[in-house]
Amino acid sequence: MLRFWALFFAIVTCLTACSQDSPEPPGGAVDADALRAHVNALQAEDMQGLQAGTQGYDKAAVYVAEQFSKAGLEPAGVDGSYFQPIGFRHLRILPETAQLLVQTKDDSVLRLQYGQSYAYFLNPQHPMLDITAELVFAGYGLTRYDDLDMQGKIAVVLSGALDGQTGAGLSLIDNKAADAARAGAIGLIVVPMGDEGDVAAFTAQSARAQQEQSFWTHEDGKPFSPIGALQIMAHMAPDKAYLLFEKASQSYAKVLEQAAQGKTISPFDMGMSVTIRASAAERVSVSSNVLGRLPRQATGDVAATKPAQTVLLLTQLAANQEGDNALGVAALLEVAKAMAAVDEPWQRDIVFAALTAQGNKALGAQFLADQWPETQGTVAAALALDVPLAPFSGLVAAGGPHSTLGSLSTQIANRSGIEIKPDWDMRPEAYAFAQRGVPSMSLAAIPEAPSDMPVDWDKATSLAQVQLDMMRTLASTQQSLVWSEGSVFSSRP
């Protein structure tokens, strides 16, 4: 952390002395040459691939702050800086400590093999686990558990849902965990639906569970738990899930038969308890989001409105498993510069955010959404960018159909001659705000094969122009954005 702030203050000191003789591009337009220059700077060897927690990421964060300052954006981080530091706690389950003990038909105890028969994710507030609890089958897991006594028990749920229970993609498993926790359950075990892709899905979950898991922390050091009050969330392998039903009134095969017919499945006690044990190795780190603010320039009644409304443009600065997002960051910087150069009466504040730890379930976005500074006003809309440095054929409005952001993005993209496809599924960074009631979506590039082709910079510039036009439109009005009928978010407070 000290090296980060030392580097930050050293560069901030030189900002005022930096030459600004180069002419600015015309107001309201994206500078194609500047896009390329940002990408080259962010992909320099000393940036270390933009991996969060490295000196390279810290340098990239300072680079973004420097560009915000040059563009004339106000600092929107802590203590008058552009930075929002985040403490992280990282856990890795120690395989030799992992145990899942189940009772067989003859009441003997069977120890299943971690990683092959099951995989689980710990609550970071319970890095050492030793629980024994009764199992209750709760159908698809999207229920109020009204007639079930779940206190101190483990809910077993199917991985899928009935038609009409989905719609936000990422929210499905979150809702299952939240519903079980509210009912008093201490754990959740997910069993496959009997689909063709079950083996591949479990293999992916198992691989992820055995990797280091990261969590952002509150000021007191307590980590945020993505599974709420649950102590554990486990996934069973397709060929071992039946073991949990060995003493139940219904077999796993019977449950899968009802699910295949699209039937609602009534909950039932499973007649057995399981024991789950695990310990995890822990470490901590610090990394920062980078936030710049362009204040509204409205006058009269709008200027007197309190609190201010803010539109948010965000993108990942930290690399994820698919590579870095240098082009997305470059687009963010150029949109910020173009908007700052235009003398328009913005009716909303605009905050630009380059986020850390995006490869870990959008932790930078989660922290920003949860710890949104009150001084920045109420977030009216959040627009995320996902633009890998590869050829692309068009855009996906991920999460667009959930709100009027979707139709707005279609209108603007069509005017620019760029194909845009609506998609109900939310990307993680947009979902972080949507679940808090903020109309949100991601503009994501559609990769074009082969991926080793050179980037079409004209198309990249057009894409950034769409983002600029979206932000200008959102910032030029105080008209409310609304959820679409049928969206899972429309019924939330």
Rosetta blueprint (number, residue, H / E / L):
1 M L
2 L H
3 R H
4 F H
5 W H
6 A H
7 L H
8 F H
9 F H
10 A H
11 I H
12 V H
13 T H
14 C H
15 L H
16 T L
17 A L
18 C L
19 S L
20 Q L
21 D L
22 S L
23 P L
24 E L
25 P L
26 P L
27 G L
28 G L
29 A L
30 V L
31 D L
32 A H
33 D H
34 A H
35 L H
36 R H
37 A H
38 H H
39 V H
40 N H
41 A H
42 L H
43 Q L
44 A L
45 E H
46 D H
47 M H
48 Q H
49 G H
50 L H
51 Q L
52 A L
53 G L
54 T L
55 Q H
56 G H
57 Y H
58 D H
59 K H
60 A H
61 A H
62 V H
63 Y H
64 V H
65 A H
66 E H
67 Q H
68 F H
69 S H
70 K H
71 A H
72 G L
73 L L
74 E E
75 P E
76 A L
77 G L
78 V L
79 D L
80 G L
81 S L
82 Y L
83 F E
84 Q E
85 P E
86 I E
87 G E
88 F E
89 R E
90 H E
91 L E
92 R E
93 I E
94 L L
95 P H
96 E H
97 T H
98 A L
99 Q E
100 L E
101 L E
102 V E
103 Q E
104 T L
105 K L
106 D L
107 D L
108 S L
109 V E
110 L E
111 R E
112 L L
113 Q L
114 Y E
115 G L
116 Q L
117 S L
118 Y E
119 A E
120 Y E
121 F E
122 L E
123 N L
124 P L
125 Q L
126 H L
127 P L
128 M E
129 L E
130 D E
131 I E
132 T E
133 A E
134 E E
135 L E
136 V E
137 F E
138 A L
139 G L
140 Y L
141 G L
142 L L
143 T L
144 R L
145 Y L
146 D L
147 D L
148 L L
149 D L
150 M L
151 Q L
152 G L
153 K L
154 I E
155 A E
156 V E
157 V E
158 L E
159 S L
160 G L
161 A L
162 L L
163 D L
164 G L
165 Q L
166 T L
167 G L
168 A L
169 G L
170 L L
171 S H
172 L H
173 I H
174 D H
175 N H
176 K H
177 A H
178 A H
179 D H
180 A H
181 A H
182 R H
183 A L
184 G L
185 A L
186 I L
187 G E
188 L E
189 I E
190 V E
191 V E
192 P L
193 M L
194 G L
195 D L
196 E L
197 G L
198 D H
199 V H
200 A H
201 A H
202 F H
203 T H
204 A H
205 Q H
206 S H
207 A H
208 R H
209 A H
210 Q L
211 Q L
212 E L
213 Q E
214 S E
215 F E
216 W E
217 T E
218 H L
219 E L
220 D L
221 G L
222 K L
223 P E
224 F L
225 S L
226 P L
227 I L
228 G L
229 A L
230 L L
231 Q L
232 I E
233 M E
234 A E
235 H E
236 M E
237 A L
238 P L
239 D L
240 K L
241 A H
242 Y H
243 L H
244 L H
245 F H
246 E L
247 K L
248 A L
249 S L
250 Q L
251 S L
252 Y H
253 A H
254 K H
255 V H
256 L H
257 E H
258 Q H
259 A H
260 A H
261 Q L
262 G L
263 K L
264 T L
265 I L
266 S L
267 P L
268 F E
269 D E
270 M E
271 G E
272 M E
273 S E
274 V E
275 T E
276 I E
277 R E
278 A E
279 S E
280 A E
281 A E
282 E E
283 R E
284 V E
285 S E
286 V E
287 S E
288 S E
289 N E
290 V E
291 L E
292 G E
293 R E
294 L E
295 P L
296 R L
297 Q L
298 A L
299 T L
300 G H
301 D H
302 V H
303 A H
304 A H
305 T L
306 K L
307 P L
308 A L
309 Q E
310 T E
311 V E
312 L E
313 L E
314 L E
315 T E
316 Q E
317 L L
318 A L
319 A L
320 N E
321 Q L
322 E L
323 G E
324 D L
325 N L
326 A H
327 L H
328 G H
329 V H
330 A H
331 A H
332 L H
333 L H
334 E H
335 V H
336 A H
337 K H
338 A H
339 M H
340 A H
341 A H
342 V L
343 D L
344 E L
345 P L
346 W L
347 Q L
348 R L
349 D E
350 I E
351 V E
352 F E
353 A E
354 A E
355 L E
356 T L
357 A L
358 Q L
359 G L
360 N L
361 K L
362 A L
363 L H
364 G H
365 A H
366 Q H
367 F H
368 L H
369 A H
370 D H
371 Q L
372 W L
373 P L
374 E H
375 T H
376 Q H
377 G L
378 T E
379 V E
380 A E
381 A E
382 A E
383 L E
384 A E
385 L E
386 D E
387 V L
388 P L
389 L L
390 A L
391 P L
392 F E
393 S E
394 G E
395 L E
396 V E
397 A E
398 A E
399 G L
400 G H
401 P H
402 H H
403 S E
404 T H
405 L H
406 G H
407 S H
408 L H
409 S H
410 T H
411 Q H
412 I H
413 A H
414 N H
415 R H
416 S L
417 G L
418 I L
419 E L
420 I E
421 K E
422 P E
423 D E
424 W L
425 D L
426 M L
427 R L
428 P H
429 E H
430 A H
431 Y H
432 A H
433 F H
434 A H
435 Q L
436 R L
437 G L
438 V L
439 P L
440 S E
441 M E
442 S E
443 L E
444 A E
445 A E
446 I E
447 P E
448 E L
449 A L
450 P L
451 S L
452 D L
453 M L
454 P L
455 V L
456 D L
457 W H
458 D H
459 K H
460 A H
461 T H
462 S H
463 L H
464 A H
465 Q H
466 V H
467 Q H
468 L H
469 D H
470 M H
471 M H
472 R H
473 T H
474 L H
475 A H
476 S L
477 T L
478 Q L
479 Q L
480 S L
481 L L
482 V L
483 W E
484 S L
485 E L
486 G L
487 S L
488 V L
489 F L
490 S L
491 S L
492 R L
493 P L
